[in-house]
Amino acid sequence: MFTGIIEAIGTVQRIEAAGTNLTFWLTCPFTNELKIDQSLAHNGVCLTIIAIENEQYAVTAIDETLKKTNVGHWVIGSKVNLERCMPANGRFDGHIVQGHVDQTGVVTAITPQDGSWLYDFTYDASTENITVEKGSICINGTSLTVFNSGENTFSVAIIPYTYEHTTFHTLQVGDTVNLEFDIVGKYIRKMLK
């Protein structure tokens, strides 16, 4: 389980193909604290560490993950938001995040707001995922608050700290992002059906 509070930004160093799977080797500031078989959220995607060599660690993404997330867009040099699992005695500083991406979305606008930024997104509404005004959304692993919630659109505001300490400063209009919708909302929607 995660909270959507990004700890660091990792960098893709190399990519190895094995059938339809891709293994990504990354570096991050806390590589020396990682362990094989540990779960680590990468842009909100929970991936298992399979190897550690010096300052690099490896994770493998299967075909399903590559098709349903933005992991398949990574290239050498890609910057990735990272979060380790929440410890049992930890605090919920964000919201409940499972590391299971529901679908991808697209950045439709980035508007500077005199010290902060407004990001607009669209997503395929046929999946029946929903946002609600002032509800939670996880974008590339980052816990954020929704506003301007529409049928298949929403906005988030990004403060300078989040802009600088996550990959939001690298996003451009047209980029694909990973979306994990609020787990409470998903359960309520299912119960109402």
Sine and cosine of phi, psi and omega as CSV:
sin_phi,cos_phi,sin_psi,cos_psi,sin_omega,cos_omega
0.00,0.00,0.59,-0.80,-0.02,-1.00
-0.81,-0.58,0.08,-1.00,0.01,-1.00
-0.84,-0.55,-0.12,0.99,0.00,-1.00
0.99,0.13,0.25,0.97,0.08,-1.00
-0.98,-0.18,0.94,-0.33,-0.12,-0.99
-0.95,0.32,0.74,-0.67,0.00,-1.00
-1.00,0.01,-0.61,0.79,-0.10,-1.00
-0.29,-0.96,0.18,-0.98,0.10,-0.99
-0.95,-0.32,0.79,-0.62,0.06,-1.00
-0.99,-0.16,0.28,-0.96,0.01,-1.00
-0.79,-0.62,0.77,-0.63,0.05,-1.00
-0.95,0.32,0.81,-0.58,-0.04,-1.00
-0.98,-0.22,-0.61,0.79,0.05,-1.00
-0.40,-0.92,0.34,-0.94,-0.05,-1.00
-0.72,-0.69,0.75,-0.66,0.00,-1.00
-0.82,-0.57,0.73,-0.68,0.03,-1.00
-1.00,-0.10,0.63,-0.78,0.11,-0.99
-0.60,-0.80,1.00,-0.10,-0.12,-0.99
0.92,0.39,-0.79,-0.61,0.03,-1.00
-1.00,-0.04,-0.02,1.00,0.02,-1.00
-1.00,0.03,0.45,-0.90,0.14,-0.99
-0.82,-0.57,0.74,-0.68,0.12,-0.99
-0.97,-0.24,0.79,-0.62,-0.01,-1.00
-0.94,-0.33,0.75,-0.66,0.11,-0.99
-0.97,-0.25,0.80,-0.60,-0.06,-1.00
-0.78,-0.63,0.31,-0.95,0.18,-0.98
-0.87,-0.49,0.47,-0.88,0.10,-1.00
-0.40,-0.92,0.24,-0.97,-0.05,-1.00
-0.89,0.45,-0.37,0.93,-0.05,-1.00
-0.91,-0.42,0.46,0.89,0.02,-1.00
-0.81,0.58,-0.63,0.77,-0.04,-1.00
-0.92,0.38,-0.19,0.98,0.03,-1.00
-0.99,-0.14,-0.10,0.99,-0.07,-1.00
-0.99,0.16,0.35,-0.94,0.04,-1.00
-0.73,-0.68,0.53,-0.85,0.08,-1.00
-0.88,0.47,0.65,-0.76,0.00,-1.00
0.99,0.12,0.10,1.00,0.03,-1.00
-1.00,0.10,0.58,-0.82,0.08,-1.00
-1.00,0.02,0.65,-0.76,-0.01,-1.00
-0.60,-0.80,0.78,-0.62,0.01,-1.00
-0.99,0.15,0.79,-0.61,0.03,-1.00
-0.89,-0.46,0.95,-0.32,-0.11,-0.99
0.79,0.62,0.56,0.83,0.03,-1.00
1.00,0.04,-0.01,1.00,0.01,-1.00
-0.99,-0.16,0.86,-0.50,0.02,-1.00
-0.97,0.26,0.90,-0.44,0.02,-1.00
-0.80,-0.60,0.52,-0.85,-0.05,-1.00
-1.00,-0.08,0.74,-0.68,0.05,-1.00
-0.96,0.29,0.83,-0.56,-0.06,-1.00
-0.95,-0.32,-0.28,0.96,0.00,-1.00
-0.34,-0.94,0.47,-0.88,0.09,-1.00
-0.69,-0.72,0.80,-0.60,0.05,-1.00
-0.71,-0.71,0.94,-0.35,-0.01,-1.00
0.83,0.56,-0.89,-0.46,-0.05,-1.00
-1.00,-0.05,0.07,1.00,-0.04,-1.00
-0.90,-0.44,0.47,-0.88,0.11,-0.99
-0.73,-0.68,0.35,-0.94,-0.07,-1.00
-0.84,-0.54,0.59,-0.81,0.13,-0.99
-0.70,-0.71,0.50,-0.87,0.01,-1.00
-0.91,-0.42,0.70,-0.71,0.08,-1.00
-0.93,-0.37,0.79,-0.62,0.03,-1.00
-0.99,0.14,0.17,-0.99,-0.05,-1.00
-0.82,0.58,-0.68,0.73,0.01,-1.00
-0.84,0.54,-0.71,0.70,0.02,-1.00
-0.91,0.42,-0.67,0.75,-0.01,-1.00
-0.90,0.44,-0.56,0.83,-0.02,-1.00
-0.98,0.19,-0.54,0.84,-0.15,-0.99
-0.97,-0.22,0.00,1.00,0.01,-1.00
-0.73,-0.69,-0.03,-1.00,0.06,-1.00
-1.00,-0.01,0.13,0.99,0.02,-1.00
-0.85,0.52,-0.60,0.80,0.02,-1.00
-0.91,0.42,-0.19,0.98,0.03,-1.00
-1.00,-0.02,-0.16,0.99,-0.05,-1.00
-0.91,0.41,0.63,-0.78,0.10,-1.00
-0.77,-0.64,0.16,-0.99,0.06,-1.00
-0.86,0.50,0.78,-0.63,-0.05,-1.00
0.99,-0.14,-0.20,0.98,0.02,-1.00
-0.86,0.52,0.65,-0.76,0.07,-1.00
-0.99,-0.10,0.68,-0.73,-0.14,-0.99
-0.73,-0.68,0.74,-0.68,0.10,-1.00
-0.95,0.32,0.71,-0.70,-0.04,-1.00
-0.83,-0.56,0.64,-0.77,0.13,-0.99
-0.55,-0.83,0.78,-0.63,0.12,-0.99
-0.98,0.19,0.35,-0.94,0.03,-1.00
-0.84,0.54,0.50,-0.87,0.02,-1.00
-0.96,0.28,0.76,-0.65,0.06,-1.00
-0.94,0.34,0.43,-0.90,-0.05,-1.00
-0.85,0.52,-0.48,0.88,0.01,-1.00
-0.98,-0.19,0.33,0.94,-0.03,-1.00
-0.99,0.10,0.05,-1.00,0.00,-1.00
-0.95,-0.31,0.54,-0.84,0.10,-0.99
-1.00,0.06,1.00,0.07,0.01,-1.00
-0.99,0.15,-0.39,0.92,0.04,-1.00
-0.95,-0.32,-0.92,-0.40,0.11,-0.99
-0.57,-0.82,0.07,-1.00,-0.03,-1.00
-0.94,0.35,0.89,-0.45,0.00,-1.00
-0.82,-0.57,0.77,-0.63,-0.05,-1.00
-1.00,-0.04,-0.32,0.95,-0.10,-1.00
0.99,0.14,0.30,0.95,0.02,-1.00
-0.92,-0.39,0.99,-0.15,-0.05,-1.00
-0.91,0.40,0.76,-0.65,0.00,-1.00
-0.99,0.16,-0.64,0.77,-0.01,-1.00
-0.12,-0.99,0.07,-1.00,0.08,-1.00
-0.98,-0.19,0.31,-0.95,0.09,-1.00
-0.71,-0.70,0.05,-1.00,-0.04,-1.00
-0.78,-0.62,0.68,-0.74,0.10,-0.99
-0.95,0.30,0.84,-0.54,-0.01,-1.00
-0.96,-0.27,-0.35,0.94,0.04,-1.00
-0.31,-0.95,0.54,-0.84,0.12,-0.99
-0.75,-0.66,0.89,-0.46,-0.09,-1.00
-0.84,-0.54,0.89,-0.45,0.09,-1.00
-0.88,0.47,0.64,-0.77,-0.05,-1.00
-0.82,-0.58,0.73,0.69,0.04,-1.00
0.81,0.58,0.86,0.51,0.05,-1.00
0.91,-0.42,-0.27,0.96,0.08,-1.00
-0.69,-0.72,-0.08,-1.00,-0.04,-1.00
-0.69,-0.73,0.60,-0.80,0.09,-1.00
-0.96,-0.29,0.83,-0.56,0.02,-1.00
-0.92,-0.39,0.77,-0.64,0.06,-1.00
-0.95,-0.32,0.62,-0.79,-0.04,-1.00
-0.73,-0.69,0.43,-0.90,0.16,-0.99
-0.77,-0.64,0.42,-0.91,0.03,-1.00
-0.48,-0.87,0.28,-0.96,0.00,-1.00
-0.96,0.28,0.93,-0.36,-0.06,-1.00
-0.97,0.23,-0.21,0.98,-0.02,-1.00
-0.92,0.40,-0.25,0.97,0.04,-1.00
-0.97,0.23,-0.17,0.99,0.00,-1.00
0.93,0.36,0.21,0.98,0.15,-0.99
-0.96,0.28,0.54,-0.84,-0.05,-1.00
-0.70,-0.71,0.42,-0.91,0.20,-0.98
-0.90,-0.44,0.36,-0.93,0.09,-1.00
-0.75,-0.66,0.51,-0.86,0.01,-1.00
-0.83,0.55,0.79,-0.62,-0.02,-1.00
0.92,0.38,0.24,0.97,0.08,-1.00
-1.00,0.07,0.05,-1.00,-0.02,-1.00
-0.99,-0.10,0.52,-0.86,0.12,-0.99
-0.58,-0.82,0.54,-0.84,0.07,-1.00
-0.93,-0.37,0.89,-0.45,0.00,-1.00
-0.91,-0.42,0.87,-0.50,-0.08,-1.00
0.73,0.68,0.64,0.77,0.07,-1.00
1.00,0.08,-0.02,1.00,-0.07,-1.00
-0.98,-0.19,0.82,-0.57,0.03,-1.00
-0.97,0.25,0.84,-0.54,-0.05,-1.00
-0.65,-0.76,0.26,-0.96,0.01,-1.00
-0.97,-0.23,0.74,-0.67,-0.05,-1.00
-0.99,0.12,0.62,-0.78,0.30,-0.95
-0.58,-0.81,0.14,-0.99,-0.13,-0.99
0.81,0.59,0.67,0.75,-0.04,-1.00
-0.94,0.35,0.85,-0.53,0.05,-1.00
-0.85,-0.52,-0.14,-0.99,-0.04,-1.00
-0.88,0.47,-0.65,0.76,0.03,-1.00
-0.64,-0.77,0.41,0.91,-0.01,-1.00
-0.67,-0.75,0.39,-0.92,0.11,-0.99
-0.27,-0.96,0.21,-0.98,0.05,-1.00
-0.78,-0.62,0.38,-0.92,0.16,-0.99
-0.67,-0.74,0.46,-0.89,0.09,-1.00
-0.97,-0.25,0.69,-0.72,-0.04,-1.00
-0.90,-0.43,0.86,-0.51,0.04,-1.00
-0.99,0.15,0.30,-0.95,-0.03,-1.00
-0.82,0.58,-0.65,0.76,-0.01,-1.00
-0.87,0.48,-0.74,0.67,0.01,-1.00
-0.90,0.43,-0.66,0.75,0.02,-1.00
-0.84,0.54,-0.69,0.72,-0.07,-1.00
-0.99,0.16,-0.53,0.85,-0.14,-0.99
-0.97,-0.23,0.16,0.99,0.13,-0.99
-0.74,-0.67,-0.07,-1.00,0.00,-1.00
-1.00,0.06,0.17,0.99,0.02,-1.00
-0.86,0.51,-0.52,0.85,0.01,-1.00
-0.93,0.36,-0.22,0.97,0.02,-1.00
-0.99,-0.12,-0.22,0.98,-0.06,-1.00
-0.94,0.34,0.56,-0.83,0.07,-1.00
-0.75,-0.66,0.35,-0.94,0.07,-1.00
-0.84,0.55,0.73,-0.68,-0.03,-1.00
0.99,-0.13,-0.23,0.97,0.01,-1.00
-0.94,0.35,0.52,-0.85,0.05,-1.00
-1.00,-0.04,0.71,-0.70,0.03,-1.00
-0.82,-0.57,0.41,-0.91,0.08,-1.00
-1.00,0.07,0.70,-0.71,0.01,-1.00
-0.85,-0.52,0.80,-0.60,0.20,-0.98
-0.87,-0.49,0.90,-0.43,-0.05,-1.00
-0.98,0.20,0.36,-0.93,-0.09,-1.00
-0.86,0.51,0.80,-0.59,-0.06,-1.00
-0.88,0.47,-0.61,0.80,0.01,-1.00
-0.90,0.44,-0.70,0.71,0.03,-1.00
-0.88,0.47,-0.60,0.80,0.01,-1.00
-0.91,0.41,-0.66,0.75,0.02,-1.00
-0.92,0.38,-0.67,0.74,0.03,-1.00
-0.88,0.47,-0.70,0.71,0.02,-1.00
-0.86,0.52,-0.68,0.73,0.00,-1.00
-0.91,0.42,-0.66,0.75,0.00,-1.00
-0.91,0.42,-0.60,0.80,-0.01,-1.00
-0.95,0.32,-0.39,0.92,0.02,-1.00
-0.96,0.28,0.00,0.00,0.00,0.00
